[in-house]
């Protein structure tokens, strides 16, 4: 189960990050695509505990998963801000589109200093709030993708080893030492001329 769930997380988090970047940098896309980005983030956040739990059952079968486990357990704290900020962008966009934007019950809209939209309840123009949330969302998206990459890389090393040429936990050196005749990874004897 762990390989299936972690691959879903490894795809959904960057996809949610890419979507968040798109709606943060292109405000006109927030209304049509924002809910989809939020939904993708919700699914990714929901799958993270499942990935951690299923990974704990595999710890005894793989190499050295300590760093991978530590990074995997902390991934939620990198993806949760992505979810919250993408949801905030969608909510701010919907608020700006509503007829009572920046007005509370019985409160008239106050003009912003730039004159383009009413100011928030604290006197800050909504455009400034949206831009700030969008900038934070861009940072959160980049950080989440970097962290997923770190988790994936350490998981790959725990399963396959440190060598890029490793197949099935065996390195090119291992295959060279025994001449490549070991039944192979899938029980097939290597018959290539160079023993690889």
C-alpha positions as a printed NumPy array, in Angstrom:
array([[  0.   ,   0.   ,   0.   ],
       [  2.845,   2.404,   0.816],
       [  4.216,   2.595,  -2.761],
       [  0.766,   3.427,  -4.108],
       [  0.054,   6.123,  -1.516],
       [  3.49 ,   7.726,  -1.686],
       [  3.308,   7.924,  -5.456],
       [ -0.076,   9.62 ,  -5.132],
       [  1.433,  12.117,  -2.674],
       [  4.517,  12.588,  -4.875],
       [  2.215,  13.509,  -7.766],
       [ -0.536,  15.425,  -5.965],
       [  1.657,  17.758,  -3.901],
       [  3.592,  19.116,  -6.909],
       [  0.332,  19.257,  -8.86 ],
       [ -1.303,  21.245,  -6.046],
       [  1.779,  23.463,  -5.865],
       [  1.685,  24.084,  -9.61 ],
       [ -2.02 ,  24.901,  -9.387],
       [ -1.383,  27.215,  -6.455],
       [  1.332,  28.998,  -8.422],
       [ -1.057,  29.369, -11.348],
       [ -3.912,  30.856,  -9.321],
       [ -1.532,  33.013,  -7.282],
       [  0.113,  34.514, -10.345],
       [ -2.97 ,  34.626, -12.565],
       [ -5.908,  36.032, -10.539],
       [ -8.379,  35.472, -13.384],
       [ -7.87 ,  31.701, -12.954],
       [ -8.88 ,  31.678,  -9.276],
       [-12.614,  31.397,  -9.85 ],
       [-12.586,  28.6  , -12.458],
       [ -9.568,  26.608, -11.215],
       [ -9.159,  27.608,  -7.58 ],
       [-11.612,  25.04 ,  -6.161],
       [ -9.855,  22.288,  -8.123],
       [ -6.478,  23.372,  -6.703],
       [ -7.923,  23.389,  -3.179],
       [ -9.457,  19.936,  -3.718],
       [ -6.116,  18.576,  -4.943],
       [ -4.429,  20.028,  -1.849],
       [ -7.09 ,  18.517,   0.434],
       [ -6.552,  15.057,  -1.061],
       [ -2.761,  15.406,  -0.752],
       [ -3.038,  16.48 ,   2.894],
       [ -5.467,  13.63 ,   3.549],
       [ -3.111,  11.05 ,   2.037],
       [ -0.058,  12.183,   4.018],
       [ -1.028,  10.42 ,   7.283],
       [ -1.866,   7.28 ,   5.307],
       [  1.575,   7.39 ,   3.659],
       [  3.287,   7.824,   7.035],
       [  1.341,   4.976,   8.646],
       [  1.913,   2.584,   5.752],
       [  5.596,   3.523,   5.666],
       [  6.047,   2.628,   9.315],
       [  5.082,  -0.948,   8.447],
       [  7.826,  -1.108,   5.809],
       [ 10.699,   0.229,   7.909],
       [ 12.129,  -3.193,   8.684],
       [ 12.23 ,  -4.198,   4.988],
       [ 14.26 ,  -1.333,   3.549],
       [ 17.763,   0.049,   3.99 ],
       [ 18.083,   3.017,   6.309],
       [ 14.772,   4.871,   6.361],
       [ 15.442,   7.095,   9.405],
       [ 15.94 ,  10.33 ,   7.481],
       [ 13.141,   9.446,   5.056],
       [ 10.753,   8.702,   7.926],
       [ 11.652,  11.961,   9.678],
       [ 11.177,  14.022,   6.514],
       [  7.981,  12.167,   5.617],
       [  6.465,  12.819,   9.03 ],
       [  7.233,  16.535,   8.731],
       [  5.835,  16.871,   5.19 ],
       [  2.363,  17.689,   6.49 ],
       [  3.708,  20.962,   7.9  ],
       [  4.928,  21.944,   4.437],
       [  1.773,  20.96 ,   2.55 ],
       [ -0.791,  22.305,   5.035],
       [  0.241,  25.958,   4.418],
       [ -0.138,  25.274,   0.697],
       [ -3.723,  24.136,   1.297],
       [ -4.554,  27.047,   3.6  ],
       [ -3.07 ,  29.684,   1.3  ],
       [ -4.708,  28.301,  -1.847],
       [ -8.027,  28.225,   0.018],
       [ -7.417,  31.806,   1.195],
       [ -6.788,  32.931,  -2.392],
       [-10.066,  31.376,  -3.514],
       [-11.944,  32.867,  -0.55 ],
       [-10.471,  36.327,  -1.156],
       [-11.396,  36.127,  -4.821],
       [-14.968,  35.164,  -3.984],
       [-15.154,  37.925,  -1.38 ],
       [-13.917,  40.494,  -3.889],
       [-16.537,  39.328,  -6.383],
       [-19.398,  39.547,  -3.912],
       [-21.529,  42.714,  -3.904],
       [-20.824,  43.339,  -0.23 ],
       [-17.048,  43.036,  -0.488],
       [-15.314,  44.481,   2.549],
       [-18.569,  45.45 ,   4.155],
       [-19.913,  43.818,   7.198],
       [-23.524,  43.639,   8.262],
       [-24.78 ,  47.2  ,   8.283],
       [-21.322,  48.607,   7.534],
       [-20.758,  50.679,   4.395],
       [-17.74 ,  50.009,   2.211],
       [-14.872,  52.36 ,   2.891],
       [-12.872,  53.549,  -0.076],
       [ -9.302,  52.282,  -0.44 ],
       [ -6.422,  54.707,  -0.86 ],
       [ -5.988,  53.565,  -4.47 ],
       [ -9.701,  53.848,  -5.158],
       [ -9.913,  50.451,  -6.846],
       [-11.604,  48.378,  -4.133],
       [-12.96 ,  48.995,  -0.696],
       [-10.566,  48.641,   2.198],
       [-10.708,  45.734,   4.628],
       [-12.104,  46.185,   8.114],
       [ -8.614,  47.239,   9.23 ],
       [ -8.201,  49.829,   6.482],
       [ -5.844,  47.696,   4.357],
       [ -6.855,  47.59 ,   0.683],
       [ -8.064,  44.122,  -0.373],
       [ -5.699,  44.162,  -3.324],
       [ -2.781,  44.407,  -0.878],
       [ -4.184,  41.512,   1.148],
       [ -4.62 ,  39.418,  -2.017],
       [ -1.102,  40.187,  -3.209],
       [  0.372,  39.309,   0.177],
       [ -1.498,  35.999,   0.315],
       [ -0.485,  35.277,  -3.3  ],
       [  3.192,  35.945,  -2.502],
       [  3.005,  33.66 ,   0.535],
       [  1.292,  31.002,  -1.601],
       [  4.124,  31.145,  -4.144],
       [  6.674,  30.637,  -1.368],
       [  4.626,  27.796,   0.143],
       [  4.343,  26.088,  -3.254],
       [  8.084,  26.208,  -3.874],
       [  8.909,  25.018,  -0.348],
       [  6.389,  22.147,  -0.561],
       [  7.825,  20.91 ,  -3.864],
       [ 11.391,  21.078,  -2.526],
       [ 10.38 ,  19.154,   0.586],
       [  8.537,  16.481,  -1.423],
       [ 11.662,  16.108,  -3.522],
       [ 13.746,  15.592,  -0.389],
       [ 11.311,  12.978,   0.936],
       [ 11.22 ,  11.132,  -2.386],
       [ 15.002,  11.228,  -2.726],
       [ 15.63 ,   9.835,   0.771],
       [ 12.994,   7.153,   0.232],
       [ 14.625,   6.154,  -3.017],
       [ 18.002,   5.916,  -1.306],
       [ 16.532,   3.839,   1.523],
       [ 15.065,   1.325,  -0.938],
       [ 17.587,   1.309,  -3.768],
       [ 20.813,   2.46 ,  -2.121],
       [ 23.118,   5.402,  -2.784],
       [ 24.246,   4.359,  -6.241],
       [ 22.387,   5.772,  -9.246],
       [ 23.042,   2.511, -11.139],
       [ 21.432,   0.382,  -8.411],
       [ 18.738,  -2.032,  -9.504],
       [ 16.845,  -4.032,  -6.917],
       [ 19.198,  -2.883,  -4.174],
       [ 22.24 ,  -4.102,  -6.133],
       [ 24.86 ,  -1.781,  -7.533],
       [ 26.867,  -2.045, -10.732],
       [ 29.825,  -2.981,  -8.509],
       [ 27.882,  -5.935,  -7.009],
       [ 27.072,  -7.21 , -10.485],
       [ 30.711,  -6.819, -11.585],
       [ 32.066,  -8.673,  -8.528],
       [ 29.97 , -11.795,  -9.06 ],
       [ 30.213, -11.664, -12.849],
       [ 26.538, -10.865, -13.239],
       [ 25.497, -14.519, -12.943],
       [ 23.298, -14.48 ,  -9.889],
       [ 19.846, -15.193, -11.118],
       [ 19.309, -11.475, -11.771],
       [ 16.77 ,  -9.271, -10.108],
       [ 13.811, -11.205, -11.47 ],
       [ 15.445, -14.632, -11.455],
       [ 16.791, -14.215, -14.99 ],
       [ 20.478, -14.914, -15.454],
       [ 22.435, -12.073, -17.024],
       [ 23.873, -13.301, -20.32 ],
       [ 25.264, -10.064, -21.706],
       [ 28.904, -10.243, -22.948],
       [ 30.222,  -7.74 , -20.388],
       [ 28.494,  -9.405, -17.43 ],
       [ 26.11 ,  -6.51 , -16.725]])
